[in-house]
């Protein structure tokens, strides 16, 4: 079976939607615990302005205090050149840059046109060249909550523009959970055909309950990198009331049960996942941390033994 690589995004994508500030000590302890679980990457934080995302105002402090574990890359989101300059001082292993393939979503979310976003990110890529690898995450690749369907050709057009800039990887994001498995399979085939030399990652949300089905469709088409969020935290302001990203431990559990090597120590990850509600102060969507592994069997009720004897 294929080796699947997981990237954990809970402390950036997950936490930035939480209503109450998560203490820096808790963030550092959580990242250190996750770093021992076997992830390929952990998206630690974002170097966005503290005014824009107060939850991540401690980016430098967090990056300065976490334990660096060999084999686990620390990724940070950088929105622009100024954020990239701040981030470099924290010695990340990767920059993650974000823009939308939907013009309307980009205007709503980033307050600028796609062309202006591309120009700004192009500056960051040039500055990072030879210093830190760059991954570009493209939002709304499977549908925009305001425009509707985003044509696959349009997604590939923007992916190609970044590929020409020699980025290391591309992440295609289902930002508001509009993707379905057939659509995902088509996109995965096109991605591998056009950009097989890049690290290709898919980022799904479980807004409409199809997150894990979309992961499975991707794996069946040869995609081997996924973002996930511990406990399924996350979301998008344009999908109010919806659940967030796919749950890391649920996705890892599914693929491990099917015989895939995820590199993740699942019992250790579940132990970390069970600590998450106390950190954020509420229950989280993840299921396996509550129900246990499918190999965790329950004791046989006493009356069953009696019935067997009678039979």
N, C-alpha and C positions, 0 to 999 in steps of 0.2 A: 504493500500500500504506500501511497505518496506521503512524504513528510510535509506536514502542514505547519506553517509559521504563524504565530499569533502575536498581535500587537495590543497592548493594554492601554486604553485611553480614559480610564475612569477619573484620574486626577486632573485631567484637562477637560475633555468633552463632557464627562459625567458631572464633575463638580461645578462647572461654570453655570449650570442651570439650577443649582441648589439655592434655596432662598436664604439660608443662614451660613455665615462664614465658617468654613472648616478650619480648625486651628492648624497652624503651621506644623506643630509637633505631630499632630495626627496625620497630616499629609506625608511627612517624612517617614514616619513609622510604617504607614501603609505602603509607600513606594519601596521601602527596604524589604518589607515582607514579600511583596509581589516580585521583587528582583530575584528571589530565591525559588520561584515557582517554575522557571523554565521558559519565560517569554523571550521572543526574538527582540522586541522593542517595548519600551514603555514611554508613552507620550506624557511627560512629566508635568508640563505647564505651558503657559502661553506668555509671550513677551508683548502682549497688548497693553495699552494704557490702563492704569489702575482705575481710572474713571469709567472706562468702557466696560471692564470686567473686574469689579472689586474683589471677587472671589480669588482671583489669581494675582493680587497685588504683591504677594510674597514670592514671586518667581525666583528672584536672585537668591533669596534666603533658602528656599527649598532646594534649588540646584546646588547650592554650596554645602548643604548638610547631608544629602543622600549618599548612601554607600554605592560606589560604582562596582558592579559585579561583572567580571569578564564574560563576554558572550552576550550580554544584554545591552542593547543600544538605548541611550537616553535621547529621546526626540523632543523637540520643543516647537511649538507653533510660533511663527513670526509673521506679523501682518504687513510689514513694510521695512524699509531700509533702517529706520531708526530702531525698530524693534530688533532687527538682526544684529545691529551694532551692540545693543545691550546684551543680547543672547550670547554672542561670541565669548564674552568675558566669563560666562558660566561653563564653558567647555562642553557643549552638547555634542553628541555623536551624529546628529542629523537635524537639519531644518525641515519643518513641514510648512508649506505655503498653501494658502487656500483662496480659491475664487469659485464663482458659480458659472456653470454652462448656460444658465438661464439669465437673460438680461434683467428681467423683472426682479428675480430673486437677488441678483447681485446688487441692484440699486437699493432694494429693501434692506438687505443684510449688511452690505459694505458701503452703501451710500455713494457708489460710483459706478460708472459703466464698466462693462467687461474689458473694453480696450484700455481704459485707465488702470484697471486692476492688473492687466497683463503687463503694461508698461512698468508699473511699480514693482511687480514681482520679478520682472526681467532684471531690474537693477539689483535686487537681492541676490539673484542667481549669479550675476556677474561678480558681486562682492564676495560671495561664498566660494567661488571656484578655486580649487586647490586648498581650501581651508576646512570646509565641512560639506559632506554630501547633502543634496537637496532632494526632497520628495515633494511633489505637487498633488494636493487633494482637490479634486474637482467636484463641487457640490451639485445637487439636483440632476445627476446623470440619468436617473431613471424616471424623472418626472418633477415638474415644478408645481407647487400648490396653488400658484396664481396663473401660470400659463398653461398648465396641463403637460402633455407629453413633450419631452425634449428629444428631438430626432437623434437617432444613433449617429448619423453622419455628422451632426453638429458637435456631439460629444467627442467623436474621433478627431474632428478638425481642431478643437482646442487641445486635445491630448497631443496631437502632432506638433502644434506650435511650441509646446513645452519640451517635447522630445527633442526637437531641433536645438534646444538650448543645452543639451547634454545633461539633463537632470538624471539622477540615479533611479528614481521611481515615480510611479503614478498611482494614485489612489482614486478610485471612482466611488462616489458616495451617493447612497440612497437617502438623502437628507431628511425626508419626511415619511419614509416607509411606503413609497408608492410602487416599488418594484414587485414583479411576480416572477416565478421561476423560469417560464419560457423566455421572457424578456431578458432575464439575467443570463441564461444560457447563450442567447444570441450575442449579447454584448461580450461575454467571456471569450467566445470564439473569435470575434473581431479583434479584441484586445491582443490575444495571443498571436493572431496572424500579423498584426501591424506593429506590435511593440514587444515582441517576445524577448528582446534583449534587455528589457528594463525589469526592475522589481515591480510587479503588478499586485496591487492590494485592492480588495473590495471592502467597503464599509457600509454595513446594512443597519437599518433601524427596524424595530419590531412593531411599528405603529399600527399595522393592520394584521399582525399575527403571522406574517410570512417570513420573518427574519431567518430562522433556521432552515426553512425550505429553500430560501435563496442561497444560503451557504452551501447546502448540499448540491444544488444545481451548478454552482460555481466549481466546486470540487470535481464534479463529474465531467466538467469541461477543462480541467487541468489547472485551475487557479489554486495557488498554494499559500496565499498570504491573506490574512483577514484582521481587521480591527474588531475589537470587542470591548465592552465595558463591564467591569465587575458589578454583579448584581443587576445588570441591565439599566444602570443609571444613564441619564442623558435626555436628549429631546431636542426640540426645535420650537422657537416661538411661533412658527407658522403652522404648528400642529398641536394646538392647545389641548391639554388633557391626555395626550398620547403617552405611551410608554417610550422608553428611550432606545439606546443602541441595543444591538443583540447582546445578550448576556454571555460574557466570556466563558464562565464555568459551564453553562448549559451547552454552548457550542462545542467546547472541548470534550465534554462528556459524550455528546452525540457522535462525534467523529472517532473518539477513542473506542466507543462501543462497536463501531463499524470496522475497527482494525487499523485505523490511521494512526501514524506516529505524530503526535502534536508537540512532543518535547516537554509537555507540561506535567508537573507532579500534581495530579488532580486532587488527591486527598489533602495535600498542603494548600492548594488553591481554595478548596472548599472551606478549610479552616479560616483562611483569610476572609473569604466571602461572608462567612457567618459573623464576622466582627463589623461588617459594614453598616448595618442598621444603627448600631450604637454610635458610629462616627457621624452619620448624617441625621440621626434623630427620627427616623421613620423606617417603615418596612420598604423593601426593594422588590422589583418584579421577578428576580431570579427564582427558578424553581428547584433546581437540583440541590442547592444548599438547604432547602427546606425538606425535600422528599428523600434525599440520599441517592447514592448510586443505584443503578438497576441490579447490581450484584449484592447490595445490602439487603439480606433476607430477614424476614421477621420470624419470631419464634412460632412454632406450631401451637395453636390453641389446645388446651388440655382435652376438650371434648372431642377433638379430631382423633387423638390417640385412642380414646375410648370407642369411638365409632369404628376405627380400624380393627380393634380387637374383636368387636362384635361381628364385623364382616368376615 
